[in-house]
Amino acid sequence: MGFRQRVLGRINLSGRYGEQETGYSATQARVEAGRKDRSHTYGLRAEITLRRRVRAAVFHQSTDNASNREGFAVRSNQTGTEISYRY
């Protein structure tokens, strides 16, 4: 689920959120799997048009994956800036 909204006539704000649950099973006999992962992801972004063809943006994205099996949990945070030129 997400949103996108223009603010003050030139700034575009957007955001999204998602959840997912994934189960894993063994494909061979005598191999233990039984793993279940649950992940949550969200992202936020603000973008502004500087000139007709130039845009600048800042963003943040976060992912958290929990697992019932040790060694499969992951947490990731990414923050950055972006400048783009369209021709």
LINNOR-V45930 format. One record per residue. RES is the residue in one small letter. PSI is psi in whole degrees, -180 to 180 (* if undefined). BURIAL is + if it has 9 or more other C-alpha atoms within 8 Angstrom, else -. Layout:
# LINNOR-V45930
RES|PSI|BURIAL / RES|PSI|BURIAL
This chain:
# LINNOR-V45930
m|149|- / g|179|- / f|160|- / r|127|- / q|135|- / r|134|+ / v|139|- / l|25|- / g|-19|- / r|-7|- / i|127|+ / n|121|+ / l|137|+ / s|154|+ / g|157|+ / r|155|+ / y|141|+ / g|152|- / e|147|- / q|140|- / e|129|- / t|132|- / g|145|- / y|141|- / s|161|- / a|146|+ / t|-8|- / q|153|- / a|150|- / r|18|- / v|123|- / e|129|- / a|-93|- / g|32|- / r|142|+ / k|126|+ / d|146|+ / r|124|+ / s|148|+ / h|132|+ / t|138|+ / y|154|+ / g|145|+ / l|144|+ / r|138|+ / a|128|+ / e|139|+ / i|142|+ / t|119|+ / l|-45|- / r|-180|- / r|-39|- / r|1|+ / v|130|+ / r|150|+ / a|146|+ / a|153|+ / v|147|+ / f|160|+ / h|135|+ / q|135|+ / s|135|+ / t|135|+ / d|116|+ / n|117|+ / a|143|+ / s|152|+ / n|-2|- / r|135|- / e|140|- / g|-2|- / f|0|- / a|139|+ / v|139|- / r|131|- / s|134|- / n|128|- / q|129|- / t|140|- / g|-179|- / t|159|- / e|136|- / i|130|- / s|150|- / y|126|- / r|136|- / y|*|-
